[in-house]
Amino acid sequence: MVRFQVLCSLEEGLDIKSAGEFVKEVIKSEGRVTIRNGQREGDAKLIFNVMSLNIKKGDLLEFSVEGANEAEDAASLEKYVREHL
């Protein structure tokens, strides 16, 4: 399992459009991707789970990636998240 953390920098937090783009990126990962915001956690491949985390600017998000290509998937996802969230 590979884990990393990122602070959300979106002025308005994670809206439905940003969440949809994020989920499209996560789906490219072969393994399981989990996102945590505080005490809440969800499957990052499911938009309803991502939206239920109520992500706001300044929230510390923790990601965990599990699977056969977890190192590559995590590196790619971390790059995306740092640029877009």
N, C-alpha and C positions, 0 to 999 in steps of 0.2 A: 504494500500500500504506500502511495506517495501522497503527502499532504503539503498544502501551502495555504497561506493567508494573504488576503488583499483587502484594503480599505476601499469601500465604495466611494467614488468621487463624482457620481452623477448628481448634478444640482437638484433635480427633482426626484431622486431616488430611481428605483427600477420600475419603469412603466411597462405596459403590455408589449409595446413595440420592441423595447430593449430586451425584455424577457424572451420574446419570440426569437430574436436574433441570437441571443445567448444559447437558448435551447438547440437551435439549428447547429451551432458550433459544437455543443456538447455531444449531440447525437453522432458526430463523426468519430467519437471515441468508441473503441470496441468494448471496453470494460464498464464497470459500474462507477458512476460519478455521483458523489453526495456533496451537497452544499449545506452549510450550517450558518445560521445567523443567531447568535446568542444561544438560547436553549432549544430553538427550533431547528429542525433538520428535514431535508427532503431529497428525493431523487432528482438530480439536476436535468434529467432527460424529459421530465414531465412539467409542462408549463404551469399547471395548477399548483404543483408542489413549490415551484420557484416563486410564484406570485404570493403564495400563502406565507412566505417568509417576511413579507412587508419590508423589503430592503430600502433603507434610506441613506442619504449621504452621510458618510462618517462611520457607517456600520462596518465592523470587522467581520469579513466573511471567511470561513474556513472550508476548503475544498479537500476531498479525499478521492483518489482515483485508484481503482483496483482492477487488475486484469493482466492478460498476457503482455500487452504493450504499455503497461501503466506509466513507465518513465517517459516514453515518447508522448503519450497522450497527455500526461500532466504538464510537460514542458510546453506543448502546443496550446493547451487550455490556459495555462498561466499567462502566456504571452497575450492571448486574446483578452483575457479578463483585465490585465493591467492596462491594456490600450483602450478598452471599451466600457469598463465598469468603474 
